[in-house]
């Protein structure tokens, strides 16, 4: 009977791992709203040309999301003549065809591994993984001595965030609507007092894993904007910063510009701290203590944000220990330091494999005796 339960656990671990990775990449490697318009000697050739042009345009957009700005001029040269082998799926809408012309709207999703391999082959740096989704709490004060507002109808900062159309791909953001349920589940008093437990529970309900408090304070003809992670993990990954946004036009237009600046800053900071140049990779065989699917997902999330790690593969597992292979572009000493920042303690064993201790799993150290 124990063997049956172990087999089920192994299956669930592998299944959860693959599903989580797939969902995390969907939006980052998808492009929608591409308008294509091409003419050729007949309708079929016009359609083929339009689809290839649209795919190339979309591919450049995806590569721009995950690469630093200084390589943007090189991306066009990377695009192959035929991009079909990189396309995972595609949808078309509003198609119009004449005898020599084809018009449509396209949505394209690319193979994450295919795009990454294209960048690797050309020795270009890229960001391997996006941040976990973060819940945005837009706190507003109409002056420095006013009471802070969160879900109130008089909060223009919340309205601006709800109407925002600028996407953040590297740091996905979740903004609550501010309805009655939100008002009931998390109060401004809890946010101001730093009630992390309530905030994280609220974040989880909204399909987010961290909490970002974004405050706007009106000071005369300026807005003072501050961004700060509320929970420990978000504070580690997202640096706290402040800036002033001068009032130009009306309040709504000014706050919209502030949001665009915040998103650009989040994207840029994430790229800078997580960019990796993949050279020669070193495989590390690691034994890790994991007793549940939730623990495996939590561990994998910690490993995934380490810049030098290019791949994490589950090789084998029992009901309490996983054997994983981590491919790293850095040596053991650098990898060890990066892991320690995320409460992961790795040590080398005489057998040539590595043992991992995880702090914060069930709020304590979880370890095992390697045999």
N, C-alpha and C positions, 0 to 999 in steps of 0.2 A: 504493500500500500504506500509506503514512504517513497518508493521509486516512482510510483505514479504521480504523486504530488510534486516530486522534484521535476519530473518531465513536464508537467503542466506549467510549473514556475519558469522553467527554461524557455518554453514556447512563448509565454506571456512577455518575458523580458525581451526576447528577440523581436517580437511583434511590436511592442510598445516603442522600442528603440527606432525601428524603421518608420513607424507612423509619425512619431514626433518630428523626426528629421524632415520628412516629406512636407508636413504642414508648415514648418518653420521656413521653408524655401519657396513656398507657393507665391507669395506676394513679392518677395525680393526679386524673383526671376521672371515675373510676369509684367507685361506692358499692355495697356489697353488704350483705346481712343486714338489709334493710329489711322490716319486718313490716307488712303492710297488712291492714286489716279494715274493711269498709264495708257498710252496709245501704242499700237503696233499695226502690222499689216492685216491682222485678223483678231477676232475677239479672244481666241484661246491664247495667242501669244501676248496680247495685252494683259490678260489675267495673270499669266505666269510672271510677266515682268513686274506687275504691280505687287504681287505677293513676295517676290524676291526683294524688291525695293523696301517694302514694309518690314520684312524680317530683318534686313540689314539695319534699318533705322532703329528697330526695337532692340537689336543686339547691342548696338552702341549705347543705347540708353541704359541697359542692364549693366554693361561693363562700367559705365560712368558711375553708377551707384556704388560699386564695390571697389573702385580703384581711386587712388589719390588724384587730385586735380592736375598735378604736374605731368601725368602720363596721358592726359585726355587727347592731346594732339596725335598720339601714336595709335589710338584705338581704331580709327578708320582703316589703317593699313592692316590690322589684324583680321578684319572681316573677310571670310572666304567668299569666293564667287558663288558657291552653292551653300546656303545656310541650313538646308533641310535636315541635315544630320544632327544639328544642335537643337532643333525644335521638338519640344515634348508634345505640345498640342496647340491648336490654333482654332479660332472661331471668327466668322465673318458675319457682318450685318449691313443692312442698307446697300445691298449690291445693286449696281446699275451697269448695264452692258449695252453697247452698240456694236456695230460690225467691226469697229477698229479701236474701241475704247472700253476700259473697265474702271469702275469706281466702287469703293467699299470702305467700311470701317473694320479694322482688324484688332484682334486681341491675341497675343502670342505668349506662350509660356515656354521657357527654355530649360534644357537639362542643366541643373546646377553643376553637376560634375563635368559636363561638356564645356561649359563656359569657363569654369575654373581651370580645366586642363588646357584650354586655349591660351589663357593668360600665363600658366606655368610654362608652356612650351616656348613662349616668347619672353620669358624671364621678366615678366611685369609683376609688381607687387599688387596685392589685393587683400580685401577683408574677407576672411573665410566665413564669418558668421555674424548675424545681426544680434542686437541686444534682445533680451526678453521683453515682452510687452510691458509698458509702464503706464500706470494710471495717473492721469493729470488732475490735480486738485487746484483749480484757479481761484486763489484767494485775492480779494480786492478791497482796498481801502480808499475812500474818496479824498482823504487827507491823512496826514501822519497820526492824528489823534482820534480818528474815527474808528468805530467798531468794524472789525473785518467781516466781509461778506463771503459766502460760499454759494449756497443754493438759492439765494434770494433773487427775486425778479429784477431787483435794482442792480444786479451785478453785471456790468457791461463786459467784464473780462471773461466771465463764463459764456456769455452770448457770442463773443468773438471766437472763443475756442470751439463752440458748437457749430459755428458757421465757417470755420477754417477749411480751406480746400487744398492746402499745401501738405503733401504727404511726407512722412518721415520713414524712410525705408530702413536705415541702419538702426534707428531707435524707434520701434513702433509705439505709438501713443494711443491710449484709450481715454476718451473724454466722456464722462457721464452727462446725461441730459439735464440733470438737476431737477428731476421730478419728485413726487411725494415719497417714493421708495428711497431715493437717495437721501432726502432730508431726514427720513426716519432712521436709515442705517448708519449714517455718519454725520455728525454735527460739526459745525465750525469750532465749537469748544474742544472737541476731541482732537481736531487737527492742530489747533493752536497749542494745546497742552502736550502734543507729541504722543498721542495714544497710538503707538505703532501697531499693537495687536488688532484694534478695531479697524485701523486703516488697511492693514493687510487682508483682513477678512473681507472688507469691502472691495478691495482690489481683486481678490479671488472671485468674488461674485460677478465682477465685470470682466472676467477672463484676462486679467493682468497679473503679473507676478511681482511687481515692485510699485512704489509710490513716489511720485515726483510732485512736490509742492511748488507751484509757480505763482508768485505773488506780484501784484501790480499795485503801487501806491502813488496816488496823484500828489505831486508837489508843485503847486503853481502851474507853470507851463510845461512841466516835464512829468513823465511817469518813471518811477524807479522800479525796475524789474529785477526780481531775484529768483533763482532756480536752485532747489535743494532737494536731494534725496531724503525721504522721511525714514526709510528703513536702512539698516546697516549695509545690506548688499547693494542697494541702489546708490547709496552714498559713496561706496567704494568704486563703482563703475562710472558714475556721472559726477564730475567735479562741480562743486558749488561755485556759482558766479553771479555777478550783478552787472547791470548796465542801465544807462538812462536813455529814454526815448522821448525826444522833444515832441510836443504837440504840434502836429501839422495837419491842417484840415480839421476834421472833427475827431471826437474821441474814438469812434468806431474804426475809422481809417488808421489812426495812430496805433491802436491795439492790434489791428491786423498786421501792420508792419512789424510790431514787436514779436508777434507769433512767428512770422517768417524768419526773423533774426534768430529766435530761439531754436527753431528747427534746423536752420543752417548751422548753428553752433553745435547742437547735439550731433548732427551728422558728421561734421568736421572733426570734432573731438573723438568720436568713436572710431573714425577712420585712422586718425593719428595714433591712437593708443592700441589699435588692434590690427594694423596693417602688418603684413608678413611677406617677406621675400623668400619664396621657397627655393632652397638650394638642395644640398644633399640632406636627405631625411634620415633620422636615426630611429629605429623601432625600439620601444620599451615595452617589455612584457610585464604587466603589473597585476598583482593579486589584490583585489579590493573587497572589503567587507560590505556586502549588500544583502539585505534580508527581505526586501520588497521591491516591487516595480517602482513605487514612489521614490525610494532611496536611489535606485539606479538612475532615474530621470534627474534627480537632484544632483547626483554626482556627475553625470554626463554634462549637465548645464554648467557646472563649475569648470570642468575640463575644457569645454567648448570655447570659453571666452579667453583662454590663454593663447595669445597671438601666435606663438611658435608651433602650436599643435595643428597639424594639417588633417589628421584623420584619427578617429577613435573607433576601433572595431572590437566587438564582443567575440571572444574566441571560444570560451567555455564557461560553464557555471554550475555550481551546486546550489542548494537551497540557502547557503549563507555566504558563499565566496564567488566572485566573478574573476575570470582571467581575461584581461583586455589587452589589446595591442595599441599603443599610442605612438603615432608617427610625429616626431618633433624635429624642427629645423634648428634647434639649439642643443647644446650639450647638457649633460646631467645637472651640472651645478646651476646653470641658468634656469633650466626647467624646475629644479627644486625651489629656487627663489620665487619663481612665478607661482608655483603651487602654494607655497607658504602664505602668499598674499590672500589666497582664497581658502585658508584653513585646511589645506591638504598637505599632509606630511608624508614624504616619500623617502624610503631608505633602500639601499642596495643589499641584497642577500648573497651569500656565498654561491648559491646555485646559479647566479646570473640573472635572476628575475628580480622584481622590485615589489616591495610591500607598501601598501598605502594605508594611512590612518586618516580618518575624516572627522574633523571637528564640526559640531553643529548638526550632525545627523541625530535626530531625537535629542537635540540640545546637550549632547555629551560626546566624548570620544568613543568611537566604535572601532575596534581593532580585532585582529585575530592572530592566532599563532600559525605561521606558515610551516608546513611540513616539508 
